[in-house]
Amino acid sequence: MTRKQLATILSFLCTFLLLLVTSGISNYTTAGELPQDGVGTAFRQMIVNPPLPDAFDFAGESVPLVNFDVRESLQRELTVLCYWHASMIYTMQLANRFFPIIEPVLREEGVPDDFKYLCVAESNLQQAVSPMKAVGFWQFLEQTAKEYGLEITTEIDERYHIEKATRAACAYLKKAHEKYGNWALAAASYNVGHKNLDRYIARQHQTSYYNLLLPEETGRYLFRAAAFKLIHRSPAQYGFHIRPGDLFKPLQWTEVRITGAVDDWAAFAASHGTNYKIFKYFNPWLRDAGLINAGKKMYVVKIPKKGFREMGE
């Protein structure tokens, strides 16, 4: 076969393959139609704009989606999260584990259930430490945490205590709601602080979160929480097909009261049928290898339920 003949054959093959690819693409792009073979299929096969509801509320307060800027702000956060696949799946798995701890506290404190999504927006339900040294699920700075009753020492840091940190966050949010008269501004103040938010309100003569020009992080803050709510509430609608068995099981534990010193938490864990790694997973607020507890304060530690670590119930 001559070089010229080989070139002719290759040219023919390239043209044929290009026609095949073009034909395949046209099946999905004609008239802008999306495949209809199942909820969420479009998200797996094409990059599309995730749908917004016609009406929506957060914490029982209507989000004014009739305003173009509000719709676009929510659309932005929803699009970002919909294509943040691995992190969103992990967050939904963690939610199945930790929402059962957070939800009862919100209910007991009289704070709307939707604020669990604010917690997701803060930390993705992880014991995170921010560059500004905000800590835990609710991302408390040390000074604010102490103002709201959380203990922080070399041995204890209750910003890592899910129930106590949630209760402290509720206290902050209820105080802010009383001050501002609505939950949207209460949420904004959680991000930017009362003094800063007061300054923006005074300067702009507005008392609605949706009418205020705020720093980018605060301006996106509530919309990010709202986007988490939309996806968590209807994951399949946004392309996330998670089987019940994929979700992390809620923690199960018994409680032990401590009123004195503990020389070695690892030895303590072993004496209760677990190990230090798992014990610390249940009690991340214990920050040292032991506990001096000079004031003989009473602490409650969680001991994982026997057999919990194994895959079976």
Helices and strands as residue ranges (DSSP letters): H 3-29, G 30-32, H 41-45, E 57-58, E 61-62, H 68-82, H 85-109, H 115-123, H 142-147, G 158-160, H 162-180, H 183-192, H 194-204, G 209-211, H 216-233, G 235-238, G 244-246, E 253-258, H 265-271, H 276-282, E 299-304
